[in-house]
Amino acid sequence: MSILKRKVHIFPVKWGLLPYIITAIVLGIACGMIFPVWLARIFITFNDLFGQFLGFAVPLIILGLIAPGISELGREAGKMLLATVVLAYGFTLFAGFFAYGSATLIYPHILHPVGSLAVFEAPQELAAYFTLKIAPMFDVITALALAFVLGLGMAFTDSPTLKKVMFEFREIIHKVISKVIIPLLPIYIFGIFMGMTISGQVVAVLEVFAKIIVLLFILTVVMLLIQFLIASTFVKKNPLKMLRTMLPAYFTALGTSSSAATIPVTYKQVQKLGVREGVAGFTVPLCANIHMSGSTIKITACALAILLMTGAQVDFLQFAGFICMLGISIVAGPGVPGGAIMAALGVLQKMLGFNEQMLGLMIALYIAMDSFGTACNVTGDGAIAVIIDKLYPEKK
């Protein structure tokens, strides 16, 4: 099974990332009310440097995660693999467009545009003490194209030398994410919310956070109902009963925020749905890495919210392209908390024009709802397994 979804503990106290993010937000707001300008500028300087490093790292993250991931999918063969990949990607795309349509209808009633990208910038008196430009080795689109070429090339040629290099490069990227980027994220988010407090925008942002979290929980539940309704048409079973059978996997994922940690429970519950052991053993580990309906709902809806708050305009065709590319990119989500959003940063930056502050808010929003998305992903794997089991019956 792929290592992409490994649970990695990176903090000295095993809180998980979410409590650190929440603590950073609270402290950022509190300190924004009392910090003198000279002290606040230290954190603004850190954010500027961290943002530069993040921009440098994003293309490398894309290359180091997507290329090996594609090559690993290519090791399997047969129609069942193709059908599972197509179905998982189809559900992921549907989730993205479902989130886009729902958010487009609902957001005008619950969110109000702030009107300018400048609200996420530090006030003029909080300019960084110094800045350091770190140019990326190549842009995001080049990284994606190179990752696809190398990944498909390794899948078809089975080149052991190139695979060894790329898999070792992926391990380096895992270390960069788990030992550098993730541990520094709370400080980065602290600086963002400190700056927003000083600029007077924090109340509006927190109000948006609360509304989005409630909405996205509802959307993930509706998405699961749709998936099991579709699956029920193949096996003529009650979709609510099937969904109830998968609840142990849902709550396990809710507690662990890890697809990998939930695989044994998902595997057991999928067999209770009547799926053959061999099909369950094939589809569950594979879908744990490639089926990202819940993650796509979160990223799509959060991106729309931030665009609305900043007054940016993105047309449907542009967002449709973003969703299609997102469904591919987040398959490579690394085995660290918030892996999908890390893999999506480049797409957000290139296709939707997100700057460093907007990316920071995306990360904070995503991590705040990480468990809901993972639970939606793994529970929906049961629907995919049921459909695949019906499409490819056991030969007598």
ZAMARGU-4260 file (C-alpha; in steps of 0.2 Angstrom, whole numbers, plus 5000, padded with zeros to 4 digits):
<rodrens>
0) 5000/5000/5000 | 5006/5018/4996 | 5014/5027/5010 | 5006/5043/5005 | 4993/5043/5019
5) 5004/5038/5034 | 5000/5046/5050 | 5015/5057/5055 | 5018/5064/5073 | 5028/5080/5071
10) 5025/5089/5088 | 5033/5086/5104 | 5016/5085/5112 | 5004/5074/5103 | 4990/5086/5101
15) 4989/5085/5082 | 4989/5100/5071 | 4972/5107/5073 | 4974/5112/5092 | 4990/5121/5087
20) 4981/5130/5073 | 4967/5135/5085 | 4979/5141/5098 | 4989/5151/5085 | 4973/5160/5079
25) 4968/5164/5097 | 4985/5170/5102 | 4986/5180/5085 | 4970/5189/5089 | 4975/5192/5108
30) 4993/5198/5103 | 4987/5209/5089 | 4978/5219/5102 | 4993/5222/5114 | 5009/5220/5103
35) 5019/5236/5100 | 5023/5239/5082 | 5042/5234/5083 | 5037/5217/5090 | 5023/5214/5078
40) 5035/5218/5063 | 5046/5203/5068 | 5031/5191/5065 | 5027/5200/5049 | 5045/5198/5043
45) 5044/5179/5047 | 5028/5178/5037 | 5036/5186/5022 | 5051/5174/5023 | 5040/5159/5026
50) 5029/5164/5011 | 5044/5166/5000 | 5050/5148/5005 | 5032/5141/5002 | 5032/5149/4985
55) 5049/5140/4981 | 5043/5124/4989 | 5026/5122/4980 | 5033/5116/4963 | 5045/5104/4971
60) 5031/5097/4982 | 5020/5094/4966 | 5034/5086/4957 | 5040/5075/4972 | 5022/5069/4976
65) 5013/5067/4960 | 5026/5059/4949 | 5029/5044/4961 | 5010/5043/4965 | 5006/5041/4946
70) 5020/5028/4944 | 5013/5018/4959 | 4995/5018/4952 | 5003/5011/4935 | 5010/4996/4944
75) 4992/4988/4945 | 4984/4982/4929 | 4967/4977/4922 | 4950/4984/4919 | 4946/4984/4938
80) 4960/4997/4941 | 4954/5008/4927 | 4936/5007/4933 | 4941/5011/4951 | 4951/5026/4946
85) 4938/5033/4934 | 4924/5031/4947 | 4935/5039/4961 | 4940/5053/4950 | 4922/5055/4944
90) 4915/5056/4962 | 4929/5068/4966 | 4924/5080/4951 | 4906/5078/4956 | 4910/5084/4974
95) 4920/5099/4967 | 4906/5105/4956 | 4893/5101/4969 | 4902/5112/4982 | 4904/5125/4969
100) 4886/5126/4965 | 4880/5125/4983 | 4892/5138/4988 | 4888/5150/4974 | 4869/5149/4979
105) 4872/5150/4998 | 4887/5162/5000 | 4878/5177/4994 | 4865/5175/5009 | 4878/5171/5023
110) 4894/5180/5017 | 4897/5198/5012 | 4912/5203/5001 | 4925/5213/5010 | 4930/5221/4993
115) 4949/5221/4992 | 4964/5210/4992 | 4972/5223/5003 | 4962/5217/5019 | 4974/5202/5020
120) 4989/5213/5019 | 4998/5219/5034 | 4995/5238/5037 | 5009/5249/5031 | 5016/5252/5048
125) 5019/5233/5049 | 5030/5231/5035 | 5043/5218/5036 | 5060/5223/5043 | 5068/5215/5027
130) 5063/5203/5014 | 5072/5189/5004 | 5066/5184/4987 | 5067/5165/4984 | 5063/5162/4966
135) 5056/5144/4962 | 5066/5133/4951 | 5050/5132/4939 | 5032/5137/4939 | 5017/5127/4945
140) 5011/5122/4927 | 5029/5116/4922 | 5030/5106/4938 | 5013/5098/4935 | 5018/5094/4917
145) 5035/5087/4922 | 5026/5076/4936 | 5014/5069/4923 | 5027/5065/4911 | 5039/5057/4923
150) 5025/5048/4932 | 5018/5040/4917 | 5035/5036/4910 | 5040/5027/4926 | 5023/5017/4925
155) 5025/5011/4907 | 5044/5009/4907 | 5046/5002/4925 | 5063/5011/4926 | 5071/5005/4942
160) 5084/5019/4943 | 5072/5033/4940 | 5059/5026/4952 | 5072/5025/4965 | 5077/5043/4963
165) 5059/5049/4963 | 5054/5039/4978 | 5069/5045/4988 | 5065/5063/4982 | 5047/5060/4988
170) 5054/5056/5005 | 5064/5072/5005 | 5048/5081/5001 | 5039/5072/5015 | 5053/5078/5027
175) 5052/5096/5021 | 5033/5096/5024 | 5033/5087/5041 | 5048/5094/5048 | 5048/5112/5041
180) 5032/5118/5034 | 5019/5110/5045 | 5028/5114/5062 | 5030/5132/5056 | 5012/5134/5050
185) 5005/5139/5067 | 5018/5153/5068 | 5013/5159/5050 | 4994/5158/5055 | 4998/5167/5071
190) 5006/5181/5061 | 4991/5182/5049 | 4978/5184/5062 | 4989/5196/5072 | 4990/5207/5056
195) 4971/5205/5053 | 4968/5210/5071 | 4978/5226/5070 | 4970/5230/5053 | 4953/5227/5061
200) 4947/5213/5049 | 4948/5198/5061 | 4930/5199/5067 | 4923/5197/5049 | 4935/5183/5046
205) 4931/5173/5061 | 4912/5175/5057 | 4916/5168/5040 | 4925/5153/5048 | 4911/5148/5058
210) 4898/5149/5044 | 4909/5139/5032 | 4912/5125/5045 | 4894/5122/5047 | 4890/5123/5029
215) 4904/5111/5024 | 4899/5098/5037 | 4881/5098/5029 | 4889/5097/5011 | 4899/5081/5016
220) 4884/5072/5023 | 4874/5076/5008 | 4888/5070/4997 | 4888/5053/5006 | 4870/5052/5004
225) 4871/5054/4985 | 4886/5042/4983 | 4876/5028/4992 | 4860/5032/4982 | 4870/5029/4967
230) 4878/5013/4974 | 4860/5007/4979 | 4855/5007/4961 | 4868/4994/4957 | 4864/4982/4971
235) 4846/4986/4975 | 4849/4989/4994 | 4843/5003/5005 | 4856/5017/5004 | 4853/5023/5022
240) 4856/5005/5029 | 4872/5004/5018 | 4878/5021/5025 | 4874/5016/5043 | 4885/5000/5040
245) 4899/5012/5036 | 4897/5023/5051 | 4911/5014/5061 | 4923/5019/5047 | 4916/5037/5047
250) 4919/5039/5066 | 4936/5031/5065 | 4941/5044/5052 | 4933/5058/5062 | 4944/5053/5076
255) 4961/5050/5067 | 4960/5062/5052 | 4969/5048/5043 | 4964/5037/5029 | 4978/5025/5032
260) 4973/5022/5050 | 4955/5019/5045 | 4959/5006/5031 | 4956/4991/5043 | 4939/4997/5049
265) 4934/5002/5031 | 4939/4985/5024 | 4929/4976/5038 | 4913/4987/5035 | 4914/4986/5016
270) 4914/4967/5017 | 4898/4969/5028 | 4890/4978/5013 | 4892/4961/5004 | 4908/4966/4994
275) 4919/4951/4991 | 4935/4950/5001 | 4947/4951/4986 | 4937/4967/4979 | 4937/4975/4996
280) 4956/4972/4998 | 4959/4980/4981 | 4947/4995/4981 | 4949/5001/4999 | 4968/5004/5000
285) 4968/5011/4982 | 4953/5023/4986 | 4961/5028/5002 | 4974/5037/4991 | 4964/5042/4976
290) 4946/5046/4981 | 4945/5064/4988 | 4927/5069/4988 | 4927/5077/5005 | 4944/5085/5003
295) 4938/5093/4986 | 4922/5099/4994 | 4932/5108/5007 | 4945/5116/4996 | 4932/5121/4983
300) 4920/5129/4995 | 4934/5137/5006 | 4943/5145/4990 | 4926/5152/4985 | 4923/5160/5002
305) 4940/5168/5002 | 4938/5174/4984 | 4922/5182/4989 | 4929/5190/5005 | 4943/5198/4995
310) 4931/5204/4981 | 4940/5194/4967 | 4930/5188/4952 | 4933/5170/4945 | 4921/5164/4931
315) 4914/5147/4930 | 4926/5140/4916 | 4941/5146/4926 | 4934/5137/4942 | 4930/5122/4932
320) 4948/5120/4926 | 4953/5122/4944 | 4942/5108/4950 | 4948/5096/4937 | 4966/5100/4941
325) 4963/5099/4959 | 4955/5081/4958 | 4972/5076/4951 | 4984/5086/4962 | 4977/5081/4979
330) 4978/5062/4975 | 4997/5066/4979 | 4992/5072/4997 | 5007/5067/5008 | 5006/5057/5024
335) 5005/5072/5035 | 4991/5082/5043 | 4983/5093/5030 | 4992/5084/5015 | 4978/5087/5002
340) 4979/5106/5005 | 4998/5106/5004 | 4997/5097/4987 | 4983/5110/4981 | 4993/5126/4985
345) 5001/5127/4968 | 4984/5125/4959 | 4976/5138/4970 | 4991/5150/4967 | 4992/5147/4948
350) 4974/5145/4943 | 4965/5156/4956 | 4978/5169/4959 | 4980/5166/4978 | 4993/5176/4987
355) 5003/5170/5003 | 4990/5177/5015 | 4976/5169/5006 | 4985/5152/5006 | 4988/5154/5024
360) 4969/5157/5027 | 4965/5142/5016 | 4977/5131/5026 | 4969/5137/5043 | 4951/5134/5036
365) 4956/5117/5029 | 4964/5110/5045 | 4949/5116/5055 | 4938/5104/5045 | 4951/5091/5041
370) 4942/5076/5050 | 4925/5080/5041 | 4934/5078/5024 | 4943/5062/5028 | 4928/5054/5035
375) 4918/5059/5019 | 4933/5052/5009 | 4934/5035/5017 | 4915/5032/5020 | 4913/5035/5001
380) 4925/5022/4998 | 4912/5010/5003 | 4900/5016/4989 | 4914/5014/4976 | 4918/4996/4982
385) 4900/4991/4981 | 4899/4997/4963 | 4915/4989/4957 | 4910/4972/4965 | 4894/4973/4955
390) 4903/4978/4939 | 4915/4964/4940 | 4906/4948/4947 | 4916/4933/4952 | 4918/4921/4937
395) 4912/4904/4939
</rodrens>
